[in-house]
C-alpha cells in the first residue's frame, strides 16, 4: 500500500514547485507543502487529512506550512495565494 502524499517523509523538505491558487469550493489541489498568502484576509481550507478550517486574519507575505487539498472560495477573503509543492 502506498502512503498518501501527506504521510511521506519528503513532505517535510522545502518546496520544489509553485502554482497560483484559484479559490474554489469544488476544485481539489495536489497536497501542498505550504501556502503563500499575498493579500490580507481569511482563508478556509480543507487540510490533507480532511478537516475544514478557516484561518482568520492572515497577513500579506505570510507562509503557512500546511498541507491542504482545497482552498475554498466561500468564507475566504485572502488574495494572491500561491501553493508551494
GIRAPE-V5239 format. One record per backbone hydrogen bond with DSSP energy under -0.5 kcal/mol. NH is the residue of the N-H (numbers start at 0). CO is the residue of the C=O. E is the energy in kcal/mol with one decimal. If there is no record, write none. Layout:
{{NH | CO | E} {NH | CO | E}}
This chain:
{{6 | 3 | -2.1} {7 | 4 | -1.2} {10 | 7 | -1.5} {11 | 8 | -1.6} {12 | 9 | -1.2} {18 | 82 | -1.9} {20 | 80 | -2.8} {22 | 20 | -0.6} {23 | 70 | -2.5} {28 | 68 | -4.2} {31 | 67 | -1.4} {32 | 83 | -3.4} {33 | 83 | -1.5} {34 | 63 | -2.2} {35 | 81 | -3.0} {36 | 61 | -3.1} {37 | 78 | -1.0} {37 | 79 | -0.7} {38 | 78 | -2.1} {40 | 57 | -2.1} {42 | 54 | -2.5} {44 | 52 | -2.9} {45 | 69 | -2.2} {46 | 44 | -0.6} {46 | 50 | -3.5} {47 | 66 | -2.6} {49 | 46 | -2.3} {52 | 44 | -2.3} {54 | 42 | -3.2} {54 | 52 | -0.5} {55 | 53 | -0.6} {57 | 40 | -2.5} {60 | 36 | -3.1} {61 | 36 | -0.6} {61 | 58 | -1.7} {63 | 34 | -3.1} {64 | 62 | -0.7} {65 | 63 | -2.3} {67 | 65 | -0.7} {68 | 45 | -3.2} {69 | 45 | -1.2} {71 | 43 | -2.3} {71 | 69 | -0.5} {75 | 72 | -1.5} {76 | 41 | -2.4} {77 | 41 | -2.6} {78 | 38 | -1.2} {81 | 35 | -2.2} {82 | 18 | -3.1} {83 | 33 | -2.8} {84 | 16 | -3.1}}
